[in-house]
Amino acid sequence: MTAKTEVTTDELEALRTEINALDDELIRIWQRRAAVSKRIGEIRMANGGTRLVLDRERAILEKYRTALGEDGVQIAMLVLRAGRGPL
């Protein structure tokens, strides 16, 4: 038998408010990361480089996998796509 946790309406509302603030922050960070990534790509291409650096992308995928498990790979793919666009 699992114990039930008493949750007050005030606590529930406070937690939802916190989730909303966290979502706002995630969106802000996502947009900033995408902008920085796009700028890096522009600089790299202007200097004769390639649009993508596969070793860098693999390192990012591994970083997310290590931190978040297999779901982290999916998140990393979305993050990378936001910064470089679809392949």
C-alpha positions in Angstrom: 0.0 0.0 0.0 1.4 3.4 -1.0 1.1 6.3 1.4 -0.8 9.3 0.1 0.8 12.7 0.3 -1.4 15.5 1.5 -1.2 18.3 -1.0 -2.9 21.6 -0.3 -4.4 23.7 -3.1 -1.9 26.4 -2.2 1.0 24.1 -2.6 -0.3 22.8 -5.9 -0.7 26.3 -7.2 2.8 27.3 -6.0 4.3 24.2 -7.8 2.4 25.0 -11.0 3.6 28.6 -10.8 7.2 27.3 -10.4 6.7 25.0 -13.5 5.5 28.0 -15.5 8.6 30.0 -14.5 10.9 27.1 -15.3 9.2 26.7 -18.7 9.7 30.4 -19.4 13.4 30.0 -18.5 13.8 26.9 -20.7 12.3 28.7 -23.7 14.5 31.8 -23.1 17.7 29.6 -22.9 16.6 27.5 -25.9 16.2 30.6 -28.0 19.5 32.1 -26.9 21.3 28.8 -27.5 19.8 28.6 -31.0 20.9 32.2 -31.8 24.5 31.5 -30.6 24.7 28.3 -32.5 23.5 30.0 -35.7 26.1 32.7 -35.3 28.8 30.2 -34.8 27.8 28.5 -38.0 27.8 31.8 -39.9 31.3 32.6 -38.6 32.6 29.1 -39.4 31.2 29.2 -43.0 32.5 32.8 -43.5 36.0 31.5 -42.7 35.8 28.6 -45.2 34.6 26.0 -42.7 31.7 23.6 -42.9 28.2 24.3 -41.6 28.5 21.3 -39.3 31.3 19.9 -37.1 30.3 16.3 -36.6 32.8 15.7 -33.7 31.2 18.6 -31.9 27.7 17.3 -32.5 28.7 13.9 -31.3 30.2 15.4 -28.1 26.9 17.3 -27.5 24.9 14.1 -28.0 27.1 12.2 -25.6 26.9 15.0 -23.0 23.1 14.9 -23.1 23.0 11.0 -23.1 25.3 10.9 -20.0 23.2 13.5 -18.1 19.7 12.4 -19.2 19.9 8.9 -20.5 18.5 7.9 -23.9 15.8 10.6 -23.8 18.7 13.1 -23.6 19.7 12.1 -27.1 16.3 13.1 -28.5 16.5 16.4 -26.6 20.0 17.0 -27.9 18.9 16.3 -31.5 16.1 18.9 -31.1 18.6 21.4 -29.5 21.1 20.9 -32.4 18.4 21.2 -35.0 17.2 24.5 -33.4 20.6 26.0 -33.9 21.5 24.7 -37.4 18.2 23.8 -39.0 17.2 20.4 -40.4 19.9 18.5 -42.3 
